Amino acid sequence: MRDPFESIHKLLKQRKLALVLRLLLDSKHRVKAQFRGDVNHAWYLVGDAYQRKGDYQSAITAFKRAFQNREEDLEALWAIGDCYSEIGRPILAERYYRKVLQFSKHNVAIRFNLGNALFDQGKYGRAISVYRSIEERVDSKVYRLAQKNLRNALMRLQKNRQQSS
């Protein structure tokens, strides 16, 4: 049996996002019948298309629908956090990253994103703690990014302390 999502994945890679949305959604913005066998996956792909288009509010709505159809979908929660981060809502981003970390404590990319959400809120001490928890041996690329952000957070924290003295 052919995977009904195969062509959708190819179109996403080709960045044919409007076509992806037309193929997945009907005129009433519901998942089309041929994709209802896996509604969670369909809504996730809708969210992915919107996120790639930069329509973060629509992406958040779609990712939430994906999660409602499969409550163990940590990828959808992660994507919601990323969308909130993109629209400058770091408190909401933090909330979703923490939800993912309840089930996936060792995911360094999520911890890095959590550190960034804390940094964006001006919670430099907490961000520093998160960045320091990321180990090089687990993911060297994320580690290098965390080290860069750690230096920035340390400078901001020092600057804030000097200004309040």
C-alpha positions in Angstrom: 0.0 0.0 0.0 1.3 3.4 -1.0 2.0 6.0 1.7 -0.5 8.9 1.2 2.1 11.3 2.7 5.0 10.4 0.4 4.2 13.1 -2.2 3.6 15.6 0.6 7.1 15.0 2.1 8.6 15.5 -1.4 6.7 18.7 -1.9 7.8 20.0 1.5 11.4 19.4 0.6 10.9 21.3 -2.6 9.3 24.1 -0.6 6.1 23.9 -2.6 4.2 25.0 0.6 1.0 26.4 -0.9 0.6 23.2 -2.9 1.1 21.1 0.3 -1.6 23.1 2.1 -4.0 22.7 -0.8 -3.4 19.0 -1.0 -3.8 18.4 2.8 -6.7 20.8 3.6 -10.2 21.2 2.3 -12.1 24.5 1.8 -13.2 24.4 5.4 -9.6 24.0 6.7 -10.1 20.4 7.6 -7.7 17.6 6.8 -8.9 15.9 3.5 -10.4 12.5 3.7 -7.4 10.6 2.1 -5.2 11.8 5.0 -7.6 11.1 7.9 -6.0 7.7 8.5 -3.2 9.6 10.4 -4.7 12.9 11.4 -1.9 13.7 13.7 0.7 13.4 10.9 -1.5 15.4 8.5 -1.8 18.3 11.0 1.9 18.1 11.8 2.7 18.5 8.1 0.2 21.4 7.8 2.0 23.0 10.7 5.4 22.4 9.1 4.2 24.0 5.9 2.9 27.1 7.7 6.1 27.3 9.8 8.3 27.2 6.7 6.1 30.0 5.2 6.6 32.1 8.3 2.9 31.9 9.3 3.7 31.0 12.9 0.2 31.5 14.3 -1.3 29.1 11.7 1.5 26.7 12.4 0.9 26.8 16.2 -2.8 26.0 15.6 -1.9 23.1 13.3 0.7 21.7 15.7 -1.8 21.9 18.5 -4.3 19.9 16.5 -1.6 17.4 15.8 -0.9 17.1 19.5 -4.6 16.8 20.3 -4.8 13.8 18.0 -1.7 12.1 19.6 -0.8 13.4 23.0 2.6 11.7 23.1 3.7 13.8 20.0 6.7 15.5 21.5 7.7 16.8 18.1 4.5 18.8 17.9 5.1 20.3 21.4 8.7 21.2 20.3 7.5 22.8 17.1 4.9 24.9 19.1 7.8 26.1 21.3 9.8 27.0 18.3 7.0 28.9 16.8 6.4 30.9 20.0 10.1 31.6 20.0 10.0 32.9 16.5 7.2 35.3 17.2 8.9 36.7 20.3 6.9 34.9 23.0 9.7 33.3 25.0 7.5 32.6 28.1 5.2 30.4 26.0 8.2 28.9 24.2 9.7 28.0 27.6 6.4 26.4 28.7 6.4 24.1 25.7 10.1 23.2 25.9 9.6 22.3 29.5 6.7 20.0 28.6 8.9 18.2 26.1 11.7 17.9 28.7 9.3 16.2 31.1 9.4 13.2 28.8 12.8 13.7 27.1 15.2 15.1 29.7 18.4 14.3 27.8 17.5 16.1 24.6 20.2 18.6 24.2 18.6 20.5 21.4 15.5 21.1 23.5 17.6 22.2 26.5 19.4 24.6 24.2 16.1 26.1 23.0 15.0 26.3 26.6 18.2 28.2 27.4 17.5 30.6 24.6 13.9 31.2 25.8 15.2 32.0 29.3 17.9 34.2 27.8 15.2 36.1 25.7 13.3 36.7 29.0 16.4 38.2 30.6 16.7 35.2 33.0 20.4 35.0 32.4 21.3 33.0 35.5 18.8 30.3 34.6 19.9 30.3 30.9 23.6 29.9 32.0 22.6 26.9 34.1 20.9 25.3 31.1 23.7 26.1 28.7 26.2 24.6 31.1 24.2 21.4 31.3 24.8 20.7 27.6 27.7 18.3 27.1 30.1 18.3 24.1 30.1 14.5 23.9 26.4 14.3 23.3 26.1 16.8 20.5 29.2 18.9 19.6 27.3 21.3 17.3 24.7 22.1 19.9 27.5 22.3 22.5 29.4 24.9 20.5 26.2 27.0 20.1 25.5 26.7 23.8 29.0 27.8 24.7 28.6 30.9 22.5 25.2 31.7 24.1 26.7 31.0 27.5 29.4 33.6 27.0 26.7 36.1 25.9 24.6 35.3 29.0 27.5 35.7 31.3 28.3 39.1 29.8 24.7 40.2 30.1 24.5 39.0 33.7 27.7 40.8 34.6 26.5 44.0 32.9 23.2 43.9 34.8 25.1 43.4 38.1 27.3 46.4 37.3 24.4 48.6 36.5 22.6 47.7 39.7 25.7 48.4 41.9 
